[in-house]
Amino acid sequence: MEEHIAINLNTAIHQKARLGIMSILMASNEVEFNYLKDSLKLTDGNLSSHLSLLEKEKFIKIKKKFIKKKPKTLCRMTDKGRQAFEEYLENLEKIIRSMS
Amino acid sequence: MNEEKKQEALENIELIKELVLQTKKHIGHYGGGWISIIWGLFCFVGVAGQRLFIPHGPLIGVWWVVLAVVAGFATYLVTRSFTKNQPVRAQQDYMRYFLRFWIPLMLLGYTLATFIALIPSLSNHYISIVILLVVSTGYLIIGFLFYRWILYLGTFGYIGSIICAIYFLEYSDMILGILFGTGLITAGLVINKQWKNT
């Protein structure tokens, strides 16, 4: 009989696009909006809504900057976001371990 | 149900791994291998040209300046092209550091080379020695600060330049050009191969 798994994954992260955003931000200190869009193959609107949700959770910080007179949107992971992502990873590992 | 959850967890871990690796690969690559190859060719072509210009004295300096401008522009194009894929375009930073570091050193090299060309009692063969000593000094600094393999190249270049100046002055430009050129092109090919394998 299979054991019931009562591990709750953070719903703000547990979604393909947001998981992708958080993974990229874990690897790079700061990331441009366009880089996220191209890497995750998302539309502007779709990416914006995911970023807003993560920002609302205070997992990321978004700032706008002008580089060579062109506006750039830069995203950065917060300490809270890093902690939440690490917890999420631990939980994924727990799920795998508990079933192997 | 549990099996599905496990499968999803495995897929998510795979996705995280893939994205982290891809992002790190993009961060670390700014075309260093190609830049090394460009400057390796710079050595080969520079020395070949110097052989032609040696009878004309100060023209050697002009030749090296023109060549350095061409190689510098090629470096800029390579950096611009590779940094397009970076999470935050660091192209300007790379170019800024590159110029801030190499321009003063190259100015020193060209000034010394010009003096040598203007002093009739000094052989024009010393010009390539001086330029390569200055370039080696640059590699030593970068090597001490960042990359060990560049430190080896700098040490090798520095000692090689001095040995050539003492024992093989007449052929020093050819010897050093071939050694530096080969060293840089080999390093560039190794860097490119390593990057492809990451």
Chai-1 contact restraints between the chains, C-beta under 6 A:
chainA,res_idxA,chainB,res_idxB,connection_type,confidence,min_distance_angstrom,max_distance_angstrom,comment,restraint_id
A,E2,B,N2,contact,1.0,0.0,6.0,A-B,restraint_1
A,I5,B,N2,contact,1.0,0.0,6.0,A-B,restraint_2
A,G20,B,L19,contact,1.0,0.0,6.0,A-B,restraint_3
A,S23,B,I16,contact,1.0,0.0,6.0,A-B,restraint_4
A,S23,B,L19,contact,1.0,0.0,6.0,A-B,restraint_5
A,S23,B,V20,contact,1.0,0.0,6.0,A-B,restraint_6
A,I24,B,L19,contact,1.0,0.0,6.0,A-B,restraint_7
A,I24,B,T23,contact,1.0,0.0,6.0,A-B,restraint_8
A,A27,B,V20,contact,1.0,0.0,6.0,A-B,restraint_9
A,A27,B,T23,contact,1.0,0.0,6.0,A-B,restraint_10
A,A27,B,K24,contact,1.0,0.0,6.0,A-B,restraint_11
A,S28,B,T23,contact,1.0,0.0,6.0,A-B,restraint_12
A,S28,B,I27,contact,1.0,0.0,6.0,A-B,restraint_13
A,S28,B,P87,contact,1.0,0.0,6.0,A-B,restraint_14
A,E30,B,V88,contact,1.0,0.0,6.0,A-B,restraint_15
A,V31,B,P87,contact,1.0,0.0,6.0,A-B,restraint_16
A,E32,B,V88,contact,1.0,0.0,6.0,A-B,restraint_17
A,Y35,B,P87,contact,1.0,0.0,6.0,A-B,restraint_18
A,L92,B,A9,contact,1.0,0.0,6.0,A-B,restraint_19
A,L92,B,N12,contact,1.0,0.0,6.0,A-B,restraint_20
A,L92,B,I13,contact,1.0,0.0,6.0,A-B,restraint_21
A,I95,B,K5,contact,1.0,0.0,6.0,A-B,restraint_22
A,I95,B,A9,contact,1.0,0.0,6.0,A-B,restraint_23
A,I96,B,K6,contact,1.0,0.0,6.0,A-B,restraint_24
A,I96,B,A9,contact,1.0,0.0,6.0,A-B,restraint_25
A,M99,B,N2,contact,1.0,0.0,6.0,A-B,restraint_26
A,M99,B,K6,contact,1.0,0.0,6.0,A-B,restraint_27
